[in-house]
Amino acid sequence: MMYLLHSSLILAVFYVVYRLVLQKLTFHTLNRAYLLASLVLSILIPLVPLQPADWTKQQREPTEVLAKSVTAHRSSTSVSGKNDPLNFVALTQWVYGSVVVVLLGRLLRKLILLGLQIRRSRVERWRGLHLISTEHATASFFHWVFLNDKALNPKERQMVRAHEYSHFRRGHSIDVMVVEIFRCIWWFHPVSYWLQKSLTQLHEYEVDAEVVQQYSTKAYAQLILKLAVPQSVGITTPFARQSIKNRIHFLFTPSSISMKKLLFGVLIPLMAGAVILFAPPRTFPPATMVQTSQGSIHRVTYVDYEAFLSDMRRNPSLSRQKFATLFPNDWREAYQKNCRSKDQGVTGVSWDQAMQYCTWKTNVSKNHYLPITYRLPTEQEFQDLFARGEAGKPTGFYCLAICP
């Protein structure tokens, strides 16, 4: 969930800059590229690990955390806390995932209905486009164009086809699909809806600027007003939308001076700031065993603790009630999540459970040629271990193996 939060904040910052600085410029292609780059960067930056300059210092700082962790272990004699009857984190994740599945299903349904409509329609080919007559608003989806030109004269038909061909040539439907999928995943984020609207407007501005180079600006503006109808087909790109006023405004607006393109350089410091603030620090996997003067300190993993539970389950002298006390807090969910990890330290273990694990480990070693004694490290041993920076960050609990 933190990834979604960081990604949402990055996208919000990039979009605010667009609205405040870039929206009024006539560099429509650059604005489109900026919004798409904002979308991609908001997805990637929280995923790309960044190695902090002071990572060695960060690895040498956990002594205070460890002291608190050890104290908590020793003061805990049973499973700490009670299971919350309503896990709000799990409920939130379930609700979020359910909405994503529903929205992706709706998008798939639109695509299927659009495909069925295309299969049932008569297609006319023109310059790589597949023209389909419709009674709704003129719209396009990739190379399929739903054309309503019954009330148009021959010149207006040429302008409409040139408009839709420009959409196809510039790949605007790809943008539409990318943003649609993004909206299904970031459905809770209002910026995803605003960005979709802005990007759709930029598509029209971009195409309008190209078409008026071939035809009269006045005649093209009259055509936009003539085709300004609300209906559209599915997830297609209609010829005319509610932003008619802005489209006509940009048709008669002089081009922005080239020097203003330097404003797009704001993306560089924005990207750098987003990386510094939201890129996750590069983590170094903690060692599963570190050699010390007293012996070797092992981090107990979920695999190790599961072996302990399996062996104790077969112990006939252990009652069911006593066996139930060996399970760490939230063991089932945590084990299912980390059972395949070979170095993830087990968490939620009480002091008594850790002591019983060490006792079991010692008894098991007595069957070997060289018996080993296992015990929990002292606070000082903990501090010495992690101050050396060899064990990474403290996770779970550790036991010290002492050879005779």
Steps between C-alpha positions, in 0.01 A plus 500: 500500500795733561597457136157620388523798737845604378402454136187710553695784662755505216226512236318776687812719510573450130140576405485817711808628316325428170188691601689799639786532252451305176127479429468836323790440262432396141769228505235230502729214400747589776217531752375158396849356544525669841177345626595155374844535657335605826289187491797271432724667759231482769490125443876439479655734757354323807630170357858596416725456804731788581820437693529779758835667543506416869395135472797385705393736777145372480624145542688599816207669667272213611655454848235713666226320310651166594516590868128578494432180305691282746330666796162438341591134442604448860199675645265287286416162652215411270365590162473876513171662409177352386392431150290786376163357396488747215829549319448841343816478289389171347148637453636810324712287270204276422276798417771659286567177311130436448446844346803450272360166379156654438644794305727278292197281430302803385785606271520150354124504447524828308771355279293188432190702414707724274646195327155352447375826355795512261439140387132574427575818307579561139853636462634743240878535468666839457874575541546223756180584688198273531196727470174384658175693458326590825215713627699611804774760518801456275770324701807280455675209668838414352435457124124454538302819442129524578394761248180702501529717190146497365445869571842608369600641164796350309752752639385437857530125443862552393574699813340236726697220336822701523425559869446132575801397292715733709373330818596164352841613375595653836395190698256679727303182565808352666497791744131442565552131582800571726306760698192276518704219655672747733161628615385146576797454736516854643122537511515675838723780370311802356807609302467188284163629376625856453806376313281293268289805421806720441665240278185460292483878454864505391423234241238728350722810516781307334282373218323834454834678458595252226171512312484882481830492313309337213159668529352836597506567874159666489341214304653243736373687807150502351528123445594445865191691610285309253613161634488594870265222609516316835470135390803281439575133457655313795862598571552665161633851445213723382561769242344769719482518881391747763830694468374669182577846635861412578550328165378803306704726728820315414413500129523879498777536761846591365768241563697539821853630452766228479682630807210382714596142418761543770216478750489127431838482666306513826458126454867444589498649853153353557624154410810541716291614795256213456785249491657642816171511690322187384748253351542211745847468653702209373497235766774247554383152594596424858739214555342181635814422701775721642810364672593654836755425773236309700372301204276554200181703526218367282188686402205263542299494178146385434641180353698436820205565727268283290747213544482557876119495497491186282731315735308610809174396337629142493601511869258266684581652840386844393134575558288675240455799728875532558569459129261786420713736710797448266340688210614863456248779465328495156709197404271361230479817292868585546618149413291484183656828392861410582516119479704511179751751629828350619615804697186673631516509879192372684313767694241503776698254715478542878794461735380158623452377144851610407642325806316177414630522145858524628441205735362293214789598277748394768329162551498435126873571479573236769424234243794621296868416542576856616224628732430874492341714768252764388391800702366852445760777464537760770423865436870577474550221247210638300651845500846374406356289220311777325750773574738311273252539213520135391147386578302773323183614672361304797208277411348229717709345777849351512667214683866449582659163415792410729725208407670309788 
